[in-house]
């Protein structure tokens, strides 16, 4: 039967057997869990050997192990995650465990048999690797103690290479068994004794084969364990049925977490780890949002305090905390504190307390630039020169190191060797510095360097220009930038902002649009610019100061209108024009009728007529009232003038009646009567001057502000006038209005008015 099917059947049977009577209480269950979490090494004391004899005392402890040391619970299926680092690195694992059970050979899938080891632990018995592991005897190449028998409860010690199987599970592969037996000691387990007599209580007898012995001899000669791996042979084995309960029947079911949660690769508690420095390098960012250059520290053979391998290799960000321990070289042993990453259980979380643990120390303490990332990148580029290096970052570190007295002789020698000794063109200077020719031209364009001569648009510079570029390119932090500013006439964007009284964001935007580039590159917050950039802003400020104040400049704005808006007001204007024509005709008829009445009343000179003053509020556009001493007569004006009976009035007494309707300002018509002293007709302006108390105050809103005007007698008149004049695209009409912000009167075009309302 297949092993997987057999395990399922057995587990199903155990679930059927389980009952409340067999269940243990929670306290006892927790206690038993703790027993399973550690390999207990029972040992035989010297006094026991003296009193009971060697055979009896050792067999007694072995049988005691079957009750106290073997697992009591069937722990969930394990991936043996703590064996993974040994598989990844190819490192052989030194382990100990207790023999729990075995399977006999069969002709289907197990020709040699397997042994089950409980509580697989590190060789020093300090840390549990997993609750159980199977070892196939075909993988056992050699046993160092020679022929021996092994019983249930014996402690087995060995070395194994780790293999991967079933996708992502890990187990014991090529193995050498050192010995198997019971410990003895005075007050602690000291020596593992394997040659005691187990009498008839054994389950496995193994002996070295000729092939296994040959492979071992070759290994001792070459010290290369691959000789054992490549050996196809294995030990010879003889089996005997076990007298003890099988592990399937012995183990109790549990609801405990999986083995990976109980035995994680990295402890969730803060632990000190040891590692060896492999190399320091710069990784290139490829994902969106990642920096282009990221400093990395590669460590190998990371182990915990008990010697368990955690990771064979790990690439860590070279964080500021790690830089505090100073320079490190490959082969240095470093120590750090960390714990499990909650989001990535098989990775480190926050790492702190870095220190060098190499003993004896290989070198003295050499500080590193901690706070400035660009200077630290320059250190790595200086340490490992490549074609991808950024010259200004390297120069920045060299300047920092010289300032702090680090690697002085080496750096000065390098700079001296690179310094040119003859005149250089822009292209030659760029190649010497490792930058583009455009950057050299940018420095010239900002007025920082001047060429010796210009021949056919080719500029040639003095060799001393090299020193200027070294200073400019090395200014990658506030401190170095300040030193360079004091040495040359340079400005930062903050300096220009302060000098010209302009927001720094506007300064930066204007510099970018003018195609000027920072002299020290776009690498840090501090960007330097030459005198010509400052002069650009200064000239702009001077020109601006010569202009009159903004409030003294009248700007006429044409309000954009859509076609429907214009058509609407043109139609309104036409209606108003027709209405005006009707009124004018009515006035003309009125004048003619008045003249006729005057001619026909000349016969009644004895009747002296005194016209009554008319109140403008009682006179409409179509009705006028005239009083005579004898009787009242009413004159009515309609669209067509009607004939009235003639009334004789003396010819020298002429009465002219003028309606008091207000005439629009753009229709300043003057009506003249044929009297010797005709009455004055008021224009809009004159009416407002004489009767301003009768007008209302209108609030006008434009793009530039809010204005008040009192030129209108009613809101309707203001609305009609403004809408009519504003819709005329060929003429521009103005109003006298007061700016409520300045308090001054201004001429306001009706085309710029956005809203009209009566002042509150």
C-alpha positions in Angstrom: 0.0 0.0 0.0 1.2 3.5 -0.7 2.6 5.4 2.3 0.3 8.4 1.8 -2.8 6.3 1.6 -1.7 4.3 4.7 -1.2 7.5 6.7 -4.7 8.8 5.7 -6.3 5.5 6.8 -4.4 5.5 10.1 -5.3 9.2 10.9 -8.9 8.5 10.1 -8.9 5.5 12.4 -7.4 7.6 15.2 -10.1 10.2 14.8 -12.7 7.5 15.2 -11.0 6.2 18.3 -10.7 9.6 20.0 -13.1 10.2 22.8 -13.4 12.6 25.8 -12.0 9.9 28.1 -8.7 9.9 26.1 -8.4 13.6 25.9 -6.1 15.4 28.2 -6.8 18.7 29.9 -5.4 21.9 28.5 -2.6 22.3 31.1 -1.3 18.8 30.6 -1.5 19.3 26.8 0.5 22.5 27.0 3.1 20.7 29.2 3.4 17.9 26.7 3.9 20.4 23.9 6.9 21.7 25.8 8.2 18.2 26.1 8.0 17.8 22.4 9.8 21.1 21.7 13.2 19.9 23.1 15.3 16.8 23.0 15.9 15.6 26.5 19.2 13.8 26.9 18.8 11.2 29.7 22.2 9.9 30.7 23.7 7.1 32.9 25.7 8.2 35.9 28.9 6.5 37.0 27.2 5.4 40.2 24.4 3.6 38.3 27.0 1.7 36.2 28.8 0.7 39.4 25.5 -0.4 41.1 23.5 -1.9 38.2 26.1 -2.8 35.7 26.7 -1.3 32.3 24.1 -3.4 30.3 21.3 -3.0 32.8 21.8 0.7 33.4 22.1 1.7 29.7 19.1 -0.4 28.6 17.1 1.1 31.5 17.8 4.7 30.3 17.0 3.7 26.7 13.6 2.2 27.7 13.1 5.4 29.7 13.6 7.4 26.5 10.8 5.5 24.8 8.4 6.9 27.5 9.8 10.4 28.1 11.7 11.5 25.0 9.8 10.2 22.0 7.1 12.5 20.6 3.7 12.3 22.1 1.8 14.3 19.5 1.3 14.0 15.8 2.5 17.4 14.7 1.1 18.8 11.5 2.9 18.1 8.2 6.2 20.0 8.1 8.1 21.5 5.3 11.3 21.2 7.4 11.9 24.9 6.7 14.9 25.0 9.0 16.7 22.6 6.7 16.2 24.8 3.7 19.3 27.1 4.4 21.5 24.0 4.4 20.1 22.9 1.1 20.5 26.3 -0.4 24.1 26.6 0.7 25.1 22.9 0.2 26.3 22.9 3.8 26.3 19.5 5.6 24.2 19.4 8.8 25.5 18.0 12.1 22.5 16.6 13.9 21.3 14.4 16.7 17.9 12.7 17.2 16.3 9.8 18.9 15.3 6.6 17.0 11.5 6.5 17.2 10.5 3.8 14.7 11.4 2.2 11.3 9.8 0.7 8.3 10.8 -2.7 6.9 11.9 -3.1 3.3 9.3 -4.0 0.7 9.4 -4.8 -2.9 7.1 -1.9 -3.9 8.7 1.4 -2.9 11.1 0.8 -0.1 13.9 -1.7 -0.9 16.2 -0.8 2.0 13.9 0.4 4.7 13.7 3.8 6.6 14.3 4.9 10.2 12.2 7.6 11.9 14.1 10.1 14.0 12.2 12.2 16.5 13.3 15.7 17.7 16.0 16.4 15.1 18.3 18.9 16.8 21.5 20.8 16.1 24.7 18.9 17.0 25.1 20.8 20.2 21.5 20.0 21.2 20.7 23.7 21.5 18.0 24.2 19.0 15.2 22.0 17.5 15.3 21.7 13.7 12.1 19.7 13.4 9.8 17.3 15.3 10.6 14.3 13.1 12.4 13.3 9.9 12.8 10.1 7.9 16.2 8.7 6.9 16.3 6.2 4.1 19.1 3.7 4.7 20.0 3.9 1.0 21.4 7.3 1.8 23.6 6.1 4.7 27.0 5.7 3.2 29.1 5.0 6.3 29.0 4.4 10.1 32.1 5.5 11.9 31.8 3.1 14.8 31.6 0.1 12.5 29.1 -2.7 13.0 26.6 -2.0 15.7 23.0 -2.6 16.7 20.5 0.2 17.3 17.3 0.0 19.4 14.2 2.2 19.9 15.2 5.1 22.2 18.8 5.2 21.2 20.3 8.7 20.5 21.7 8.8 16.9 24.3 11.3 15.9 25.3 12.0 12.2 26.2 14.4 9.4 23.9 14.8 6.4 23.6 16.7 3.2 20.1 18.1 2.7 17.9 17.3 -0.2 14.6 18.7 -1.6 11.7 16.5 -2.4 8.0 16.8 -3.2 8.4 20.3 -4.5 9.3 22.4 -1.4 10.0 19.8 1.3 13.5 19.2 2.7 15.0 16.1 4.2 18.2 14.1 4.9 20.2 12.9 1.9 23.7 11.5 1.9 24.5 10.7 5.5 27.4 9.5 7.7 26.3 8.1 11.1 28.9 8.9 13.8 27.4 6.6 16.4 24.1 5.6 18.1 23.7 4.9 21.8 23.1 6.4 25.3 25.0 9.2 27.0 26.9 8.8 30.2 28.3 11.5 32.6 28.8 12.6 36.1 26.2 15.5 36.4 25.4 16.0 32.7 25.4 14.0 29.4 29.1 13.9 28.3 30.0 10.8 26.2 27.7 8.9 23.8 28.3 5.2 24.4 27.3 3.0 21.4 28.8 -0.4 22.2 26.7 -1.5 25.1 24.8 -4.8 24.9 21.1 -4.3 23.9 20.5 -8.0 24.4 17.6 -8.9 22.1 15.9 -5.4 22.3 17.2 -3.9 19.0 15.5 -3.2 15.6 18.4 -2.4 13.3 21.9 -3.7 12.8 24.1 -1.9 10.3 27.6 -2.5 9.0 29.8 -0.8 6.4 29.9 -2.2 2.9 32.9 -2.5 0.7 31.7 0.4 -1.4 31.0 2.5 1.6 34.4 1.8 3.1 36.1 2.7 -0.2 34.2 6.0 -0.4 35.2 6.9 3.2 38.8 6.2 2.6 38.8 8.5 -0.4 37.1 11.2 1.7 39.7 11.0 4.4 42.3 11.4 1.7 40.8 14.4 -0.1 38.5 15.8 2.6 35.9 16.3 -0.1 32.5 15.1 1.0 31.4 14.9 -2.6 33.3 11.6 -2.7 30.6 10.2 -0.4 27.8 11.8 -2.4 29.0 10.3 -5.6 29.2 6.8 -4.1 26.2 4.7 -5.2 26.7 2.1 -2.5 25.4 2.2 1.1 25.6 0.4 4.4 24.4 -3.1 4.9 21.3 -3.4 7.1 19.6 -6.2 9.0 16.1 -5.7 10.7 14.2 -7.1 13.6 10.6 -6.4 14.4 10.0 -3.7 17.1 8.5 -4.6 20.5 7.2 -1.1 21.0 4.0 0.6 19.8 4.2 2.0 16.3 4.4 5.7 16.0 1.0 5.8 14.2 -0.7 4.3 17.3 1.4 6.1 19.8 1.0 9.7 18.7 -2.0 11.8 19.8 -3.8 14.2 17.5 -3.5 17.9 18.3 -4.9 21.2 17.1 -1.5 22.9 17.3 -0.2 25.3 14.6 1.9 24.0 11.7 5.5 23.3 12.3 6.6 26.4 10.4 4.6 28.6 12.9 6.0 26.8 16.0 9.5 26.4 14.5 10.0 29.4 12.2 13.2 30.0 10.2 13.7 33.4 12.0 12.7 33.9 15.6 9.9 36.4 16.2 11.9 37.6 19.2 14.8 39.9 18.9 18.0 37.8 18.5 21.6 38.5 17.9 22.9 37.0 14.6 26.4 36.4 13.3 27.4 36.8 9.6 30.4 37.1 7.3 30.8 40.0 4.9 30.8 38.9 1.3 30.9 42.1 -0.6 29.7 45.7 -0.9 28.1 46.9 -4.1 25.5 49.1 -5.8 22.3 47.6 -7.1 20.4 49.2 -10.0 16.7 50.1 -9.4 14.5 48.6 -12.1 11.0 49.0 -10.5 9.0 52.2 -10.6 9.7 54.4 -7.6 13.0 52.8 -6.8 16.2 54.8 -6.7 18.6 54.3 -9.6 21.5 53.4 -7.4 21.0 51.5 -4.1 23.9 50.6 -1.8 23.9 47.0 -0.7 25.7 44.9 1.9 25.9 41.2 1.1 26.4 38.8 4.0 26.8 35.0 4.0 26.5 32.2 6.5 24.1 34.0 8.8 23.8 31.9 12.0 22.0 32.3 15.3 23.7 32.1 18.7 23.3 28.3 18.7 25.0 27.9 15.3 21.9 27.1 13.3 22.2 28.4 9.8 19.5 31.0 9.1 20.5 32.0 5.5 23.4 31.1 3.3 23.4 34.6 1.6 21.4 37.7 2.1 21.5 41.1 0.4 20.7 43.9 2.8 20.2 47.6 2.2 23.3 49.3 3.5 21.4 51.4 5.9 22.7 54.2 8.0 22.7 52.0 11.2 25.2 49.6 9.5 27.4 52.5 8.4 28.0 53.4 12.0 30.4 50.4 12.4 32.7 52.0 9.9 34.4 50.4 6.9 34.2 46.6 6.5 36.1 44.3 4.2 35.2 40.8 2.8 35.8 38.2 5.5 34.9 40.5 8.4 32.5 38.9 11.0 29.7 41.3 11.9 27.0 41.0 14.6 23.5 42.5 14.5 20.1 42.3 16.2 16.9 41.5 14.4 13.6 39.6 14.5 11.2 38.0 12.1 9.5 40.3 9.5 5.7 40.0 10.1 5.0 40.4 6.4 7.7 38.0 5.3 8.2 35.3 7.9 11.3 34.0 6.3 13.0 37.4 6.2 14.5 39.8 8.7 12.7 42.8 10.1 14.3 45.9 11.5 18.1 45.4 11.9 19.9 47.3 14.6 23.1 47.3 16.8 25.6 46.5 14.0 29.2 45.9 15.2 32.3 44.2 13.9 33.1 40.9 15.6 36.2 39.8 13.8 38.8 38.5 16.3 41.5 39.5 16.0 40.6 42.7 14.1 41.8 42.9 10.5 41.9 46.7 10.4 41.3 49.8 12.5 38.1 51.8 12.7 37.6 54.0 9.6 34.4 56.2 9.6 31.9 56.2 6.7 29.7 59.1 5.5 26.5 58.3 7.4 23.9 61.0 6.7 24.5 62.0 3.0 23.4 59.1 0.6 25.3 60.7 -2.3 28.6 60.8 -0.5 28.2 57.2 0.6 27.4 56.1 -3.0 30.5 58.0 -4.0 32.5 55.9 -1.5 31.3 52.6 -3.0 32.0 53.9 -6.5 35.5 55.0 -5.4 36.0 51.7 -3.8 34.9 49.7 -6.8 35.5 51.7 -10.0 33.2 50.7 -12.9 32.0 52.3 -16.1 28.7 53.1 -14.5 30.3 55.4 -11.9 29.1 58.9 -11.5 32.1 61.3 -11.5 30.6 64.0 -9.3 29.7 61.4 -6.6 33.2 60.0 -6.5 34.6 63.6 -6.3 32.2 64.3 -3.5 33.4 61.4 -1.5 37.0 62.3 -2.2 36.4 65.8 -1.0 34.6 64.6 2.1 37.4 62.1 2.9 40.1 64.8 2.5 38.2 67.1 4.8 38.0 64.3 7.5 41.5 63.1 7.0 40.6 59.7 5.5 42.7 58.0 2.8 44.4 61.3 2.3 47.6 60.0 0.6 45.7 57.6 -1.7 43.1 60.2 -2.8 45.7 63.0 -3.4 47.7 60.7 -5.5 44.7 59.8 -7.6 43.7 63.5 -8.2 47.2 64.4 -9.1 47.4 61.7 -11.7 44.1 62.7 -13.3 44.9 66.5 -13.4 45.6 67.7 -17.0 48.8 69.5 -17.8 47.9 71.3 -21.1 45.0 73.4 -22.5 41.8 71.5 -23.1 38.8 71.9 -25.4 35.3 71.4 -24.0 35.2 67.9 -25.5 38.6 66.9 -24.0 37.7 68.4 -20.6 34.4 66.5 -20.6 36.1 63.2 -21.5 38.7 63.8 -18.8 36.1 64.4 -16.1 33.8 61.6 -17.4 30.8 64.0 -18.0 29.1 65.2 -21.2 30.3 68.2 -23.2 27.0 69.8 -22.6 27.7 70.1 -18.9 31.0 71.9 -19.6 29.1 74.3 -21.9 26.5 74.8 -19.2 29.2 76.0 -16.8 30.6 78.4 -19.4 27.1 79.7 -20.3 26.5 80.6 -16.6 29.7 82.7 -16.5 31.7 80.5 -14.1 34.6 79.7 -16.5 36.0 81.7 -19.4 37.8 80.2 -22.4 41.4 81.2 -23.3 40.4 81.5 -27.0 37.7 80.7 -29.4 38.6 79.3 -32.8 35.9 78.3 -35.2 33.4 78.0 -32.3 35.8 75.7 -30.5 36.5 77.0 -27.0 39.9 76.2 -25.3 40.4 76.4 -21.5 43.3 76.6 -19.2 44.2 73.4 -17.2 43.3 75.2 -14.0 39.7 75.0 -15.0 40.0 71.4 -13.9 40.1 72.5 -10.2 36.9 74.5 -10.7 35.1 71.5 -12.0 36.4 69.3 -9.2 34.9 71.8 -6.7 31.6 72.1 -8.5 31.1 68.4 -9.1 32.0 67.6 -5.4 29.3 69.9 -4.0 26.7 67.3 -3.4 25.6 68.3 0.2 24.9 71.5 2.1 28.4 71.6 3.7 30.4 71.2 0.5 28.0 73.5 -1.4 28.6 76.3 1.2 32.4 75.9 0.8 32.1 76.2 -3.0 29.8 79.2 -2.8 32.4 81.0 -0.6 35.1 80.2 -3.1 33.2 81.3 -6.3 30.4 83.7 -7.2 27.6 81.1 -7.1 24.0 81.1 -6.0 21.4 78.5 -4.9 17.7 78.8 -5.8 17.0 79.9 -2.2 19.6 82.7 -2.5 18.1 84.0 -5.8 14.6 83.8 -4.3 15.7 86.0 -1.3 17.6 88.5 -3.4 14.9 89.2 -6.0 12.0 88.7 -3.6 10.3 85.9 -5.6 8.9 82.5 -4.4 11.5 79.8 -4.7 9.1 77.6 -6.7 8.9 80.3 -9.3 12.6 80.7 -9.4 13.1 77.0 -10.0 10.5 77.0 -12.8 12.0 79.9 -14.6 15.5 78.4 -14.4 14.2 75.2 -15.9 12.4 76.9 -18.7 15.5 78.9 -19.5 17.4 75.6 -20.0 20.0 76.3 -17.3 21.2 73.2 -15.5 22.6 73.1 -11.9 26.4 73.3 -11.9 26.6 70.3 -9.5 24.0 68.2 -11.2 20.4 67.2 -10.3 21.7 64.9 -7.5 20.8 66.6 -4.2 18.6 69.3 -2.7 21.3 71.9 -3.0 21.7 73.1 -6.6 24.2 75.7 -7.6 23.9 78.3 -10.4 26.3 80.9 -11.9 26.2 84.7 -11.9 24.5 84.8 -15.3 21.4 83.0 -13.9 21.2 85.6 -11.1 21.6 88.5 -13.6 18.7 87.1 -15.6 16.4 87.6 -12.6 18.0 90.9 -11.6 17.4 92.3 -15.1 13.8 91.2 -15.1 13.3 92.9 -11.7 14.9 96.2 -13.0 12.6 96.3 -16.1 9.6 95.6 -13.9 10.5 98.5 -11.6 10.4 101.0 -14.6 6.8 100.2 -15.4 4.0 102.3 -13.8 2.0 100.8 -11.0 -0.5 98.3 -12.0 -3.4 100.3 -10.5 -2.6 103.2 -12.9 -2.9 101.1 -16.0 -6.3 100.7 -17.5 -6.7 97.4 -19.2 -9.7 96.9 -21.5 -10.7 93.3 -21.7 -12.9 91.9 -24.4 -15.3 89.4 -22.9 -15.7 86.4 -25.1 -19.3 85.7 -26.1 -20.9 82.9 -27.9 -23.2 83.6 -30.9 -26.4 83.0 -29.1 -25.5 85.6 -26.5 -24.7 88.3 -29.2 -27.9 87.5 -31.2 -30.0 87.8 -28.1 -28.8 91.4 -27.4 -28.9 92.4 -31.1 -32.5 91.5 -31.1 -33.1 93.5 -27.9 -31.4 96.5 -29.5 -33.6 96.3 -32.6 -36.7 96.3 -30.5 -35.5 99.3 -28.5 -34.7 101.1 -31.7 -38.2 100.5 -33.1 -39.8 101.7 -29.8 -37.7 104.8 -30.0 -38.8 105.5 -33.5 -42.5 105.2 -32.4 -41.9 107.7 -29.6 -40.2 110.2 -31.9 -43.1 110.1 -34.3 -45.5 110.7 -31.4 -43.5 113.7 -30.3 -43.6 115.1 -33.8 -47.4 114.7 -34.0 -47.7 116.3 -30.6 -45.7 119.4 -31.8 -47.8 119.8 -34.9 -51.1 119.6 -33.0 -49.8 122.2 -30.5 -49.0 124.7 -33.3 -52.4 124.2 -34.9 -54.1 124.9 -31.6 -52.1 128.1 -31.2 -53.2 129.4 -34.6 -56.9 128.8 -34.1 -57.1 130.4 -30.7 -55.9 133.9 -31.9 -59.5 135.2 -32.0 -60.0 134.7 -28.3 -57.3 137.1 -27.2 -59.6 138.4 -24.3 -59.4 134.9 -22.8 -56.0 134.8 -21.3 -54.9 131.2 -20.9 -52.4 130.2 -18.2 -51.2 126.6 -18.7 -51.0 124.6 -15.6 -47.6 123.1 -14.8 -47.6 119.4 -15.4 -46.1 117.0 -13.0 -43.8 114.5 -14.8 -45.1 111.7 -12.6 -48.7 112.3 -13.8 -47.8 112.5 -17.5 -47.6 109.4 -19.6 -46.1 108.9 -23.0 -49.6 109.1 -24.7 -51.7 111.5 -22.5 -51.3 115.2 -21.7 -53.8 117.5 -19.7 -54.2 121.3 -20.5 -56.4 123.5 -18.3 -58.2 126.7 -19.5 -60.2 129.2 -17.4 -63.5 128.1 -18.8 -63.2 124.4 -19.0 -60.9 121.5 -18.9 -60.0 119.8 -22.1 -58.0 116.6 -22.5 -55.6 116.0 -25.4 -54.9 112.3 -26.1 -52.0 111.1 -28.3 -52.4 107.8 -30.1 -50.4 106.1 -32.7 -52.1 108.3 -35.3 -52.8 111.9 -34.4 -56.6 112.7 -34.2 -58.2 115.9 -35.4 -59.6 118.1 -32.5 -61.9 121.1 -32.6 -60.0 124.3 -32.9 -59.7 126.5 -29.8 -59.0 130.2 -30.4 -55.9 131.3 -28.3 -54.0 134.5 -28.7 -51.1 134.1 -31.1 -48.6 135.7 -28.8 -49.3 133.1 -26.1 -47.7 129.8 -27.1 -47.7 126.8 -24.8 -45.2 124.0 -25.5 -45.7 120.8 -23.5 -42.7 118.4 -23.3 -43.0 114.9 -21.7 -40.6 114.3 -18.9 -39.6 110.8 -20.1 -35.9 110.2 -19.6 -34.0 109.9 -22.9 -31.2 107.3 -23.2 -27.7 108.8 -23.1 -26.9 107.6 -26.7 -30.1 109.2 -28.0 -29.5 112.8 -27.0 -32.4 114.3 -29.0 -33.3 118.0 -28.5 -36.9 119.0 -29.0 -37.3 122.7 -30.0 -40.6 124.5 -29.8 -41.5 127.6 -31.8 -41.6 129.8 -28.8 -39.5 132.8 -28.2 -37.9 131.1 -25.2 -38.1 127.3 -25.7 -37.9 125.0 -22.7 -34.5 123.2 -22.2 -34.5 119.5 -22.9 -32.4 117.5 -20.3 -29.9 114.9 -21.4 -29.2 111.9 -19.3 -26.2 113.6 -17.7 -28.1 116.8 -16.9 -31.0 114.9 -15.5 -28.7 113.1 -13.1 -27.0 116.3 -12.1 -30.2 118.1 -11.3 -32.2 115.1 -10.0 -29.6 112.8 -8.7 -31.6 112.2 -5.6 -34.2 110.5 -7.8 -31.7 107.9 -9.2 -30.8 104.5 -7.7 -27.3 103.1 -7.1 -26.4 100.1 -9.2 -23.7 97.6 -8.3 -21.6 96.5 -11.3 -19.3 93.4 -11.1 -16.4 93.0 -13.6 -13.3 90.8 -13.8 -11.2 93.5 -12.0 -13.6 94.4 -9.2 -16.9 95.9 -8.1 -18.2 99.4 -9.0 -21.1 101.6 -8.0 -23.0 103.9 -10.5 -25.9 106.2 -9.9 -26.7 107.2 -13.5 -30.0 105.4 -13.7 -33.4 106.1 -12.3 -34.5 102.4 -12.3 -33.0 99.0 -12.5 -34.9 98.3 -15.7 -33.3 101.4 -17.4 -29.8 100.2 -16.3 -30.5 96.7 -17.5 -31.8 97.8 -20.9 -29.0 100.3 -21.5 -26.2 98.0 -20.5 -27.5 95.0 -22.5 -28.2 97.2 -25.6 -24.8 98.9 -25.6 -22.8 95.7 -24.7 -24.4 93.8 -27.6 -23.1 96.4 -30.1 -19.9 94.8 -31.3 -18.9 97.9 -33.3 -19.2 100.6 -30.6 -17.8 100.8 -27.1 -20.0 102.7 -24.5 -18.7 103.8 -21.1 -20.2 104.6 -17.7 -18.8 106.7 -15.0 -18.6 104.4 -11.9 -16.8 104.4 -8.6 -14.4 101.6 -7.7 -15.3 100.5 -4.2 -11.8 99.3 -3.5 -9.9 102.4 -4.4 -12.8 104.9 -4.0 -11.9 106.6 -7.3 -14.2 107.2 -10.3 -13.4 105.4 -13.4 -14.7 105.1 -17.0 -16.1 101.6 -17.2 -17.0 99.9 -20.6 -20.3 98.2 -20.6 -18.7 95.2 -22.4 -16.7 94.2 -19.3 -19.7 94.1 -17.0 -20.5 90.6 -15.8 -23.3 91.2 -13.3 -25.7 94.1 -12.5 -27.8 94.5 -9.3 -29.3 97.2 -7.1 -27.0 98.1 -4.3 -28.2 96.6 -1.0 
